[in-house]
Amino acid sequence: MRIAMPVFNIIGKGTFWRALALGQVLAGKGHAVTLLATSPHRRRGYRRTERRGVTVIETPDLLPGSLRSGWDLWNALVRIGYLRGRAFDLVHAFENRPVALLPALYLHRSRGIPLISDWCDWFGRGGSVEERPNPLLRAVLRPVETFLEEVPRRRADGVTAINSLLQRKAESLGIPPERILLLPNGSNVEEIRPGDREEARRQLGLPPEARLIAYTGAIFARDARLMAEAFDRIHAARPESRLLLVGYCNIAVEEMVRTPEAVIRTGPVDYATLARYLVACDLGWLPLRDSGANRGRFPLKLNDFMAAGRAVVASDVGDLGDLVREEGIGLVAPDRADALAQAVLDLLADDARRAAMGRRARRLAEGRLSWPAVGSKLEGFYQNILALAERT
């Protein structure tokens, strides 16, 4: 199959990693995959690279910084220009913001190519739009995000949903169940592996005797406040504990806690360094509010902790809480600071239990939640959608 994958994200951010990992599995099976993602800085022209068999097209965007989030029509036009004259059998759009949706619709409508829509975040009414702090922007974007994530999907040939909530939402739009695939994130077990915690700390210059509680990537403001409140309780009980913020974190959590010196912020890191930080930590955690935004996603950071063989503490929210509890890879707690803090303290006090959970997490990451396993499910879904298209 020749597959186009337009993604709204900047290279190296968010859903880009989901699309790239799936594309690499498919490329390994002999399919030709072209992934289109937004350049961090480019304003004209595009750049072509190869990533383990996937052709990555880095497209320009006229908006600055964090505004490069899928809205620039110039970006969409450059992508359509690139796709013209190139042959594809299927297009899989990762989310429905214009820079991903418009090129996908161009291939779908002008050439009759089957369109699959990936739904991995609840952006619209009730979802992450409600987390925006600016009430005017929230009011403006709410109907726009809702329209984009609901109306075009009704006409797609298939939908891949990252969790059961979005799977049910797709069904509520009238999409037949046989055209919906529950497609969770996979785990990168090749580049993230369990290792020696003390050696990783030595390499990274981390305090050898500290209890390191790790969180990776960006965070919603309400979740950051919950994290800070929970960590204050943990640090009061275990003064040797440290909050390790790995990679780009968009909120100054260290300004929210009572002991800023107990927060270690790495700043942006490459993937190999991220993997070492995960090995260096005692456990990972995901303190999330029980909100529509968090029920409507499935954080890839959980898969990274699993691949590193680290137990997790997570809020009991959506599929995330169900997975952690049912697979025994950590502890879940209500979205309250006291409950999350106590769960962390319980695991920090029991090295054997924490290690056993970490081993179960790694086995799960190597099994049904590995990228090869998840990518094989997607390949089968593509084949079913193409077969349905031939019959209609």
Kinemage of the C-alpha trace (Angstrom):
@kinemage 1
@onewidth
@group {chain A} dominant
@subgroup {mainchain}
@vectorlist {calphas} color= white
{ca met a 1} P 0.000 0.000 0.000
{ca arg a 2} L 1.016 3.599 -0.636
{ca ile a 3} L -0.127 5.539 2.426
{ca ala a 4} L -0.211 9.297 3.084
{ca met a 5} L -0.223 10.396 6.730
{ca pro a 6} L -0.813 14.147 7.210
{ca val a 7} L -0.233 15.185 10.849
{ca phe a 8} L -1.063 18.604 12.267
{ca asn a 9} L 1.761 18.600 14.815
{ca ile a 10} L 5.250 20.020 14.614
{ca ile a 11} L 8.010 17.493 13.944
{ca gly a 12} L 8.844 15.752 17.220
{ca lys a 13} L 5.715 16.881 19.095
{ca gly a 14} L 2.525 15.136 20.187
{ca thr a 15} L 0.764 12.951 17.643
{ca phe a 16} L 3.776 13.100 15.309
{ca trp a 17} L 5.308 10.279 17.371
{ca arg a 18} L 2.168 8.121 17.107
{ca ala a 19} L 2.007 8.522 13.334
{ca leu a 20} L 5.746 7.984 12.879
{ca ala a 21} L 5.814 4.797 14.959
{ca leu a 22} L 2.829 3.349 13.095
{ca gly a 23} L 4.356 4.389 9.779
{ca gln a 24} L 7.642 2.679 10.632
{ca val a 25} L 5.867 -0.594 11.426
{ca leu a 26} L 4.014 -0.393 8.113
{ca ala a 27} L 7.205 0.480 6.226
{ca gly a 28} L 8.842 -2.568 7.768
{ca lys a 29} L 6.038 -4.650 6.258
{ca gly a 30} L 6.791 -3.328 2.791
{ca his a 31} L 4.324 -0.434 2.530
{ca ala a 32} L 5.315 3.018 1.273
{ca val a 33} L 4.492 5.626 3.927
{ca thr a 34} L 4.676 9.410 3.494
{ca leu a 35} L 4.215 11.447 6.677
{ca leu a 36} L 3.589 15.198 6.406
{ca ala a 37} L 4.288 17.233 9.554
{ca thr a 38} L 4.874 20.902 10.370
{ca ser a 39} L 8.345 22.409 10.489
{ca pro a 40} L 9.343 24.104 13.767
{ca his a 41} L 10.753 27.122 11.883
{ca arg a 42} L 10.386 26.854 8.092
{ca arg a 43} L 8.153 29.460 6.417
{ca arg a 44} L 8.519 28.381 2.820
{ca gly a 45} L 9.466 25.274 0.920
{ca tyr a 46} L 9.530 21.799 2.350
{ca arg a 47} L 12.231 19.417 3.524
{ca arg a 48} L 12.289 15.682 2.831
{ca thr a 49} L 13.971 13.174 5.159
{ca glu a 50} L 13.815 9.434 5.783
{ca arg a 51} L 13.143 7.934 9.218
{ca arg a 52} L 13.499 4.150 9.279
{ca gly a 53} L 11.700 3.685 5.990
{ca val a 54} L 9.144 6.501 6.406
{ca thr a 55} L 9.368 9.511 4.095
{ca val a 56} L 8.884 12.579 6.296
{ca ile a 57} L 7.907 15.837 4.594
{ca glu a 58} L 8.487 18.849 6.825
{ca thr a 59} L 6.111 21.600 5.638
{ca pro a 60} L 6.265 25.373 6.242
{ca asp a 61} L 3.953 27.365 8.476
{ca leu a 62} L 3.545 31.148 8.677
{ca leu a 63} L 2.489 31.227 12.327
{ca pro a 64} L 5.038 31.610 15.152
{ca gly a 65} L 5.918 29.229 17.971
{ca ser a 66} L 3.050 27.472 19.711
{ca leu a 67} L 0.565 28.847 17.142
{ca arg a 68} L 1.947 26.293 14.688
{ca ser a 69} L -0.802 23.962 15.776
{ca gly a 70} L -2.630 23.024 12.614
{ca trp a 71} L -4.451 26.181 11.516
{ca asp a 72} L -2.283 27.770 8.798
{ca leu a 73} L -3.848 27.507 5.322
{ca trp a 74} L -0.482 28.180 3.654
{ca asn a 75} L 0.812 25.008 5.284
{ca ala a 76} L -2.215 23.077 3.970
{ca leu a 77} L -1.725 24.439 0.440
{ca val a 78} L 1.945 23.472 0.360
{ca arg a 79} L 0.969 19.961 1.409
{ca ile a 80} L -1.666 19.723 -1.319
{ca gly a 81} L 0.930 20.944 -3.825
{ca tyr a 82} L 3.308 18.220 -2.715
{ca leu a 83} L 0.639 15.495 -2.978
{ca arg a 84} L -0.444 16.481 -6.492
{ca gly a 85} L 0.879 14.045 -9.047
{ca arg a 86} L 1.888 11.469 -6.428
{ca ala a 87} L 0.024 8.179 -6.217
{ca phe a 88} L -1.521 6.872 -2.991
{ca asp a 89} L -3.884 4.037 -2.143
{ca leu a 90} L -5.087 5.421 1.199
{ca val a 91} L -4.815 8.577 3.311
{ca his a 92} L -4.810 8.504 7.119
{ca ala a 93} L -5.276 11.980 8.657
{ca phe a 94} L -4.009 12.352 12.212
{ca glu a 95} L -6.616 14.672 13.726
{ca asn a 96} L -8.798 17.081 11.795
{ca arg a 97} L -7.222 20.488 12.070
{ca pro a 98} L -6.969 22.123 8.617
{ca val a 99} L -3.329 21.275 7.827
{ca ala a 100} L -4.118 17.562 8.220
{ca leu a 101} L -7.758 17.550 7.091
{ca leu a 102} L -7.566 19.610 3.863
{ca pro a 103} L -4.779 17.575 2.193
{ca ala a 104} L -6.596 14.384 3.204
{ca leu a 105} L -9.871 15.661 1.714
{ca tyr a 106} L -8.018 16.658 -1.457
{ca leu a 107} L -6.837 13.066 -1.991
{ca his a 108} L -10.180 11.626 -0.910
{ca arg a 109} L -12.408 13.775 -3.105
{ca ser a 110} L -10.252 14.400 -6.165
{ca arg a 111} L -9.067 10.812 -6.554
{ca gly a 112} L -11.552 8.737 -4.593
{ca ile a 113} L -8.863 7.486 -2.208
{ca pro a 114} L -10.239 5.986 1.039
{ca leu a 115} L -9.892 8.356 3.995
{ca ile a 116} L -9.224 7.210 7.548
{ca ser a 117} L -9.366 9.693 10.416
{ca asp a 118} L -7.289 9.179 13.557
{ca trp a 119} L -9.009 10.436 16.711
{ca cys a 120} L -6.535 10.569 19.583
{ca asp a 121} L -7.588 13.744 21.446
{ca trp a 122} L -10.976 15.144 22.387
{ca phe a 123} L -10.488 18.730 21.257
{ca gly a 124} L -14.059 20.027 21.020
{ca arg a 125} L -16.926 20.827 23.384
{ca gly a 126} L -16.318 19.100 26.726
{ca gly a 127} L -12.735 18.224 25.800
{ca ser a 128} L -9.392 20.022 25.815
{ca val a 129} L -10.854 23.299 24.557
{ca glu a 130} L -12.294 23.658 28.062
{ca glu a 131} L -8.734 23.689 29.465
{ca arg a 132} L -7.836 26.913 27.645
{ca pro a 133} L -7.400 29.677 30.252
{ca asn a 134} L -8.588 32.517 27.989
{ca pro a 135} L -12.421 32.542 28.101
{ca leu a 136} L -12.738 34.465 24.818
{ca leu a 137} L -10.481 32.048 22.960
{ca arg a 138} L -12.351 29.169 24.559
{ca ala a 139} L -15.673 30.534 23.310
{ca val a 140} L -14.342 31.107 19.789
{ca leu a 141} L -12.640 27.728 19.414
{ca arg a 142} L -15.301 25.559 21.046
{ca pro a 143} L -17.678 25.414 18.031
{ca val a 144} L -14.783 25.308 15.545
{ca glu a 145} L -13.018 22.383 17.225
{ca thr a 146} L -16.335 20.569 17.710
{ca phe a 147} L -17.257 20.951 14.034
{ca leu a 148} L -13.863 19.783 12.807
{ca glu a 149} L -13.753 16.675 14.962
{ca glu a 150} L -17.339 15.595 14.322
{ca val a 151} L -18.618 16.606 10.876
{ca pro a 152} L -15.742 15.444 8.601
{ca arg a 153} L -15.463 12.127 10.459
{ca arg a 154} L -19.031 11.230 9.525
{ca arg a 155} L -17.864 11.029 5.899
{ca ala a 156} L -14.589 9.219 6.492
{ca asp a 157} L -14.245 5.620 5.349
{ca gly a 158} L -12.833 4.637 8.721
{ca val a 159} L -11.844 5.982 12.126
{ca thr a 160} L -9.026 4.912 14.431
{ca ala a 161} L -9.780 5.845 18.044
{ca ile a 162} L -7.102 5.915 20.727
{ca asn a 163} L -9.467 5.036 23.581
{ca ser a 164} L -12.895 3.648 24.293
{ca leu a 165} L -14.477 7.059 24.944
{ca leu a 166} L -13.552 8.297 21.459
{ca gln a 167} L -14.601 4.949 20.033
{ca arg a 168} L -18.068 5.493 21.539
{ca lys a 169} L -18.143 9.071 20.285
{ca ala a 170} L -17.378 7.817 16.772
{ca glu a 171} L -20.224 5.334 17.029
{ca ser a 172} L -22.534 8.140 18.215
{ca leu a 173} L -21.763 10.007 14.982
{ca gly a 174} L -23.333 7.143 13.057
{ca ile a 175} L -20.099 5.490 11.933
{ca pro a 176} L -20.624 1.702 11.627
{ca pro a 177} L -18.642 -0.323 14.195
{ca glu a 178} L -16.830 -2.274 11.463
{ca arg a 179} L -15.333 1.025 10.264
{ca ile a 180} L -13.938 1.932 13.705
{ca leu a 181} L -10.719 0.536 15.142
{ca leu a 182} L -9.729 0.935 18.799
{ca leu a 183} L -6.028 1.724 18.321
{ca pro a 184} L -4.091 2.511 21.514
{ca asn a 185} L -0.544 3.817 21.529
{ca gly a 186} L 2.263 1.315 21.325
{ca ser a 187} L 5.556 1.181 23.219
{ca asn a 188} L 9.050 1.777 21.868
{ca val a 189} L 10.764 -1.234 23.420
{ca glu a 190} L 13.793 -1.019 21.132
{ca glu a 191} L 14.967 2.468 22.087
{ca ile a 192} L 13.662 2.503 25.677
{ca arg a 193} L 14.843 -0.417 27.778
{ca pro a 194} L 15.159 -1.198 31.489
{ca gly a 195} L 18.636 -0.587 32.847
{ca asp a 196} L 20.766 0.130 35.879
{ca arg a 197} L 19.214 2.987 37.827
{ca glu a 198} L 22.403 3.990 39.647
{ca glu a 199} L 24.486 4.034 36.461
{ca ala a 200} L 21.864 6.153 34.687
{ca arg a 201} L 21.924 8.650 37.558
{ca arg a 202} L 25.710 8.797 37.441
{ca gln a 203} L 25.653 9.529 33.701
{ca leu a 204} L 23.005 12.229 34.121
{ca gly a 205} L 24.438 13.822 37.280
{ca leu a 206} L 21.341 13.061 39.327
{ca pro a 207} L 21.471 12.671 43.139
{ca pro a 208} L 22.116 8.963 43.838
{ca glu a 209} L 20.080 8.764 47.073
{ca ala a 210} L 17.033 10.734 45.914
{ca arg a 211} L 13.637 9.209 45.282
{ca leu a 212} L 12.900 10.404 41.741
{ca ile a 213} L 9.261 10.717 40.648
{ca ala a 214} L 9.203 11.398 36.906
{ca tyr a 215} L 6.777 13.186 34.635
{ca thr a 216} L 7.498 13.716 30.933
{ca gly a 217} L 6.327 16.394 28.524
{ca ala a 218} L 3.638 19.062 28.574
{ca ile a 219} L 0.769 19.358 31.030
{ca phe a 220} L -2.576 21.148 31.443
{ca ala a 221} L -2.636 23.938 34.035
{ca arg a 222} L -5.161 22.186 36.302
{ca asp a 223} L -3.098 18.990 36.189
{ca ala a 224} L 0.034 20.951 37.077
{ca arg a 225} L -1.663 22.369 40.175
{ca leu a 226} L -2.740 18.861 41.182
{ca met a 227} L 0.816 17.627 40.665
{ca ala a 228} L 2.273 20.417 42.788
{ca glu a 229} L -0.193 19.832 45.640
{ca ala a 230} L 0.472 16.094 45.629
{ca phe a 231} L 4.235 16.542 45.501
{ca asp a 232} L 4.150 18.922 48.473
{ca arg a 233} L 2.637 16.096 50.526
{ca ile a 234} L 5.157 13.566 49.227
{ca his a 235} L 8.126 15.806 49.964
{ca ala a 236} L 6.868 16.585 53.449
{ca ala a 237} L 6.786 12.858 54.216
{ca arg a 238} L 9.926 11.922 52.258
{ca pro a 239} L 12.306 14.933 52.111
{ca glu a 240} L 14.686 12.985 49.853
{ca ser a 241} L 12.037 12.843 47.100
{ca arg a 242} L 12.512 14.884 43.933
{ca leu a 243} L 10.075 15.753 41.159
{ca leu a 244} L 11.805 15.063 37.843
{ca leu a 245} L 10.300 16.956 34.896
{ca val a 246} L 11.744 15.373 31.760
{ca gly a 247} L 11.671 17.141 28.396
{ca tyr a 248} L 9.630 20.211 27.508
{ca cys a 249} L 7.203 21.117 30.293
{ca asn a 250} L 5.077 24.146 29.440
{ca ile a 251} L 4.205 25.161 33.020
{ca ala a 252} L 6.571 26.270 35.798
{ca val a 253} L 5.597 23.587 38.316
{ca glu a 254} L 8.584 24.557 40.480
{ca glu a 255} L 6.875 27.887 41.161
{ca met a 256} L 3.793 26.080 42.479
{ca val a 257} L 5.466 23.857 45.081
{ca arg a 258} L 6.658 24.783 48.548
{ca thr a 259} L 10.189 23.507 47.888
{ca pro a 260} L 11.272 24.623 44.394
{ca glu a 261} L 14.746 23.184 44.984
{ca ala a 262} L 13.170 19.703 45.031
{ca val a 263} L 12.100 20.023 41.380
{ca ile a 264} L 14.577 18.932 38.702
{ca arg a 265} L 13.745 20.247 35.225
{ca thr a 266} L 15.758 18.805 32.332
{ca gly a 267} L 14.455 20.998 29.528
{ca pro a 268} L 14.153 19.538 26.006
{ca val a 269} L 16.180 16.355 25.545
{ca asp a 270} L 16.802 13.954 22.684
{ca tyr a 271} L 15.183 10.529 22.687
{ca ala a 272} L 18.214 8.637 23.952
{ca thr a 273} L 18.546 11.013 26.898
{ca leu a 274} L 14.832 10.695 27.637
{ca ala a 275} L 15.299 6.931 27.830
{ca arg a 276} L 18.159 7.334 30.353
{ca tyr a 277} L 16.058 9.625 32.549
{ca leu a 278} L 13.268 7.040 32.587
{ca val a 279} L 15.736 4.377 33.723
{ca ala a 280} L 17.054 6.757 36.415
{ca cys a 281} L 13.660 7.375 38.042
{ca asp a 282} L 12.046 5.320 40.810
{ca leu a 283} L 8.578 5.557 39.313
{ca gly a 284} L 6.547 7.516 36.812
{ca trp a 285} L 3.346 9.307 37.564
{ca leu a 286} L 0.411 10.849 35.764
{ca pro a 287} L -1.538 13.105 38.146
{ca leu a 288} L -4.486 14.094 35.942
{ca arg a 289} L -7.790 15.726 36.722
{ca asp a 290} L -10.840 13.658 35.840
{ca ser a 291} L -11.752 15.932 32.934
{ca gly a 292} L -13.078 15.442 29.428
{ca ala a 293} L -9.672 16.413 28.062
{ca asn a 294} L -7.947 13.631 30.017
{ca arg a 295} L -10.647 11.021 29.471
{ca gly a 296} L -10.422 11.795 25.749
{ca arg a 297} L -6.729 10.947 25.332
{ca phe a 298} L -4.206 8.276 26.222
{ca pro a 299} L -0.803 9.751 27.139
{ca leu a 300} L 2.150 8.208 25.296
{ca lys a 301} L 4.245 8.887 28.406
{ca leu a 302} L 2.624 5.847 30.030
{ca asn a 303} L 3.987 3.623 27.246
{ca asp a 304} L 7.445 5.120 27.757
{ca phe a 305} L 7.380 4.316 31.477
{ca met a 306} L 6.235 0.792 30.637
{ca ala a 307} L 9.044 0.306 28.119
{ca ala a 308} L 11.574 1.422 30.762
{ca gly a 309} L 10.145 -1.125 33.203
{ca arg a 310} L 8.965 1.490 35.679
{ca ala a 311} L 5.851 1.239 37.824
{ca val a 312} L 3.441 4.170 37.609
{ca val a 313} L 1.004 6.047 39.796
{ca ala a 314} L -1.892 7.508 37.815
{ca ser a 315} L -5.207 9.197 38.359
{ca asp a 316} L -8.121 6.828 37.858
{ca val a 317} L -9.203 8.500 34.632
{ca gly a 318} L -10.627 6.760 31.562
{ca asp a 319} L -8.756 3.940 29.845
{ca leu a 320} L -5.527 5.037 31.542
{ca gly a 321} L -6.773 4.130 35.007
{ca asp a 322} L -8.351 0.912 33.763
{ca leu a 323} L -5.130 -0.277 32.144
{ca val a 324} L -2.893 0.463 35.136
{ca arg a 325} L -5.298 -1.247 37.543
{ca glu a 326} L -6.173 -4.282 35.421
{ca glu a 327} L -2.607 -5.032 34.325
{ca gly a 328} L -1.080 -4.463 37.769
{ca ile a 329} L 1.605 -2.090 36.469
{ca gly a 330} L 1.132 0.515 39.200
{ca leu a 331} L -1.434 2.152 41.444
{ca val a 332} L -4.405 4.332 40.578
{ca ala a 333} L -6.037 6.927 42.796
{ca pro a 334} L -8.831 9.505 42.617
{ca asp a 335} L -7.792 12.895 41.233
{ca arg a 336} L -7.063 14.293 44.692
{ca ala a 337} L -3.670 15.405 45.932
{ca asp a 338} L -3.866 13.375 49.147
{ca ala a 339} L -4.827 10.150 47.366
{ca leu a 340} L -2.150 10.480 44.682
{ca ala a 341} L 0.515 11.351 47.259
{ca gln a 342} L -0.372 8.350 49.389
{ca ala a 343} L -0.180 6.017 46.382
{ca val a 344} L 3.309 7.316 45.573
{ca leu a 345} L 4.419 6.966 49.192
{ca asp a 346} L 3.076 3.401 49.323
{ca leu a 347} L 5.123 2.406 46.272
{ca leu a 348} L 8.261 4.219 47.392
{ca ala a 349} L 8.088 2.244 50.646
{ca asp a 350} L 7.922 -1.147 48.897
{ca asp a 351} L 10.845 -1.735 46.528
{ca ala a 352} L 9.891 -5.342 45.776
{ca arg a 353} L 6.311 -4.472 44.844
{ca arg a 354} L 7.464 -1.574 42.685
{ca ala a 355} L 9.993 -3.765 40.882
{ca ala a 356} L 7.385 -6.477 40.207
{ca met a 357} L 5.019 -3.888 38.741
{ca gly a 358} L 7.832 -2.598 36.551
{ca arg a 359} L 8.516 -6.088 35.207
{ca arg a 360} L 4.834 -6.549 34.377
{ca ala a 361} L 4.848 -3.161 32.646
{ca arg a 362} L 7.797 -4.166 30.470
{ca arg a 363} L 6.130 -7.469 29.501
{ca leu a 364} L 2.982 -5.599 28.495
{ca ala a 365} L 5.072 -3.142 26.471
{ca glu a 366} L 6.751 -6.031 24.673
{ca gly a 367} L 3.422 -7.762 24.018
{ca arg a 368} L 0.075 -6.433 22.872
{ca leu a 369} L 1.085 -2.807 23.502
{ca ser a 370} L 4.260 -2.898 21.440
{ca trp a 371} L 4.298 -0.784 18.299
{ca pro a 372} L 4.652 -3.871 16.051
{ca ala a 373} L 1.524 -5.402 17.584
{ca val a 374} L -0.465 -2.165 17.321
{ca gly a 375} L 0.811 -1.500 13.788
{ca ser a 376} L -0.238 -4.984 12.651
{ca lys a 377} L -3.786 -4.239 13.834
{ca leu a 378} L -3.729 -1.057 11.768
{ca glu a 379} L -2.493 -2.903 8.670
{ca gly a 380} L -5.409 -5.314 8.930
{ca phe a 381} L -7.841 -2.415 9.349
{ca tyr a 382} L -6.461 -0.716 6.234
{ca gln a 383} L -6.995 -3.903 4.246
{ca asn a 384} L -10.585 -4.169 5.489
{ca ile a 385} L -11.331 -0.547 4.588
{ca leu a 386} L -9.859 -0.984 1.101
{ca ala a 387} L -11.952 -4.123 0.622
{ca leu a 388} L -15.106 -2.291 1.718
{ca ala a 389} L -14.263 0.564 -0.684
{ca glu a 390} L -13.961 -1.854 -3.588
{ca arg a 391} L -17.414 -3.271 -2.873
{ca thr a 392} L -19.162 0.139 -2.719
